[in-house]
């Protein structure tokens, strides 16, 4: 990560620094993470931390945006799939893999972390995540509506209700991951959910 020479860092890896900070923020929240804890974890002096991120709040916001953006990307890739079963399979499978990344490369599940109850003066976490959730759900709902129009789903299907169901399962997988559920167990649950939802389509799926 960071190496010191005569009290100064010889190398600075921004991604590693954001990951180290995220681990602390996810565990203790913004208010519960001290600047001293951050400088120790990152191997930076306070002045170097401020030079790199502007402030503790700046580092927090970069960590949050870095990892929430990964959820947006998962949804965007999922809704681009050829049919609804593929959309659901890709969304659940990729999300489980994201939720259960090894700790040396990932801070853990954001949606069930201490971050969700904390904010800075310039970033309201609840509002920010609600906006992201709405964006993801709208993308999912639009994809379901297209499937209804194409005849893949029955005409009487409620896109809003199905999107909510998928979102609820997604959140459940997130919570279980945060509680320490095994990746294989979560993938099995995701597979069952995918199978049950796929039964709503008008054509057989694998």
C-alpha positions in Angstrom: 0.0 0.0 0.0 1.9 3.1 1.2 5.6 3.0 2.1 7.3 5.6 4.3 10.8 7.1 4.0 11.9 9.5 6.7 8.3 10.0 7.8 7.0 10.7 4.3 5.1 8.4 1.9 7.1 7.2 -1.0 4.1 5.9 -2.9 0.4 6.7 -2.9 -2.2 4.4 -4.4 -5.5 6.2 -4.4 -7.6 3.1 -4.9 -5.9 1.4 -1.9 -6.4 4.5 0.2 -10.1 4.7 -0.6 -10.5 1.0 0.1 -8.8 1.3 3.5 -11.0 4.3 4.4 -14.2 2.6 3.2 -13.5 -0.3 5.6 -13.5 2.1 8.5 -16.5 4.1 7.3 -18.5 1.0 6.6 -17.8 -0.3 10.1 -18.0 2.9 12.2 -19.9 5.4 10.0 -18.6 8.9 9.2 -19.0 10.4 12.7 -17.5 7.3 14.3 -14.3 7.3 12.2 -11.7 9.7 13.5 -9.1 11.5 11.3 -6.4 9.8 13.3 -7.9 6.3 12.5 -7.9 7.2 8.9 -4.3 8.5 8.8 -3.2 5.3 10.6 -5.0 3.0 8.2 -3.9 4.9 5.1 -0.3 5.5 6.2 -0.7 9.2 5.6 -0.1 12.3 7.6 -3.1 14.6 8.2 -1.7 17.2 5.8 -1.2 14.5 3.1 -4.7 13.2 3.6 -6.2 16.7 3.2 -4.0 17.3 0.2 -5.2 14.2 -1.5 -8.9 14.3 -0.6 -9.6 17.9 0.6 -11.0 16.8 4.0 -12.3 13.8 5.9 -15.7 14.5 4.3 -14.1 14.5 0.9 -12.6 11.1 1.5 -15.9 9.8 2.8 -17.8 11.0 -0.2 -15.3 9.6 -2.6 -15.5 6.2 -0.9 -19.3 6.2 -1.0 -19.5 7.3 -4.6 -16.8 4.8 -5.7 -18.7 1.8 -4.3 -22.3 2.9 -5.0 -21.3 3.4 -8.6 -20.6 -0.3 -8.8 -24.2 -1.0 -8.0 -25.4 1.3 -10.8 -23.0 -0.5 -13.2 -24.4 -3.9 -12.2 -28.0 -2.7 -13.0 -27.0 -1.2 -16.3 -25.3 -4.4 -17.4 -28.3 -6.5 -16.2 -31.0 -4.5 -18.0 -29.1 -4.8 -21.2 -29.6 -8.6 -21.2 -31.7 -10.2 -23.9 -34.7 -11.3 -21.8 -36.1 -10.9 -18.3 -34.8 -14.2 -17.0 -31.3 -13.2 -18.1 -31.8 -9.7 -16.6 -32.8 -11.2 -13.2 -30.0 -13.9 -13.3 -27.3 -11.3 -14.2 -28.6 -8.8 -11.6 -28.7 -11.3 -8.7 -25.6 -13.2 -9.6 -23.4 -10.2 -10.1 -24.8 -8.5 -7.0 -24.0 -11.5 -4.8 -20.5 -11.6 -6.1 -20.2 -7.8 -5.4 -21.7 -8.3 -1.9 -19.3 -11.1 -1.0 -16.0 -9.8 -2.4 -12.9 -10.8 -0.4 -12.1 -8.3 2.3 -8.6 -7.5 0.8 -10.2 -6.0 -2.3 -13.6 -4.8 -1.0 -14.9 -3.0 2.1 -18.0 -5.1 2.4 -21.7 -4.5 1.6 -22.5 -0.8 1.6 -26.3 -1.0 1.9 -26.2 -2.7 5.3 -23.3 -0.8 6.7 -23.0 2.0 9.3 -22.6 4.4 6.4 -26.3 4.3 5.8 -27.1 6.1 9.0 -24.5 8.8 8.6 -23.9 11.9 6.5 -21.7 14.9 5.9 -22.7 18.5 5.5 -22.4 18.1 1.7 -23.6 14.5 1.2 -26.9 13.3 2.6 -26.3 9.5 2.4 -30.0 8.6 2.8 -31.0 11.0 0.0 -28.1 10.0 -2.2 -28.7 6.3 -1.9 -32.5 6.8 -2.3 -31.7 8.6 -5.6 -29.5 5.8 -6.7 -32.1 3.2 -5.7 -34.8 5.1 -7.7 -32.5 5.3 -10.7 -31.8 1.5 -10.6 -35.5 0.7 -10.0 -36.6 2.9 -12.9 -34.2 1.2 -15.2 -35.4 -2.2 -14.1 -39.1 -1.1 -14.4 -38.5 0.2 -17.9 -36.9 -3.1 -19.0 -39.9 -5.0 -17.6 -42.3 -2.7 -19.4 -40.5 -3.4 -22.6 -40.8 -7.1 -22.0 -44.5 -6.7 -21.5 -44.8 -4.8 -24.7 -42.8 -7.5 -26.5 -45.1 -10.2 -25.2 -42.4 -11.8 -23.1 -44.4 -11.2 -20.0 -48.2 -11.4 -19.8 -50.1 -8.3 -20.6 -51.6 -8.1 -17.1 -48.1 -8.1 -15.4 -47.5 -5.0 -13.2 -44.0 -3.7 -14.0 -44.0 -1.7 -10.8 -44.8 -4.7 -8.6 -42.4 -7.0 -10.3 -39.6 -4.4 -10.1 -40.4 -4.0 -6.4 -40.2 -7.7 -5.9 -36.8 -8.0 -7.6 -35.6 -5.0 -5.5 -36.8 -6.6 -2.3 -34.9 -9.8 -3.1 -31.8 -7.8 -4.0 -32.0 -6.1 -0.6 -32.4 -9.4 1.2 -29.3 -10.8 -0.5 -27.4 -7.7 0.6 -28.5 -8.0 4.3 -27.7 -11.7 4.4 -24.3 -11.0 2.9 -23.6 -8.4 5.6 -24.6 -11.0 8.2 -21.9 -13.3 6.9 -23.9 -15.7 4.7 -21.7 -17.8 2.4 -21.5 -16.8 -1.2 -22.6 -20.3 -2.4 -25.7 -20.2 -0.2 -26.6 -16.7 -1.5 -26.1 -17.8 -5.1 -28.4 -20.8 -4.5 -31.0 -18.5 -3.1 -30.5 -16.1 -6.0 -30.9 -19.1 -8.4 -34.2 -20.1 -6.8 -35.5 -16.5 -7.0 -34.5 -16.3 -10.6 -36.2 -19.6 -11.4 -39.5 -18.5 -9.7 -39.5 -15.1 -11.5 -38.7 -16.8 -14.8 -41.8 -18.8 -14.5 -43.8 -15.6 -15.1 -42.5 -15.3 -18.7 -44.5 -16.6 -21.6 -41.7 -18.7 -23.1 -39.6 -21.5 -21.4 -36.2 -20.5 -20.1 -33.2 -22.5 -19.1 
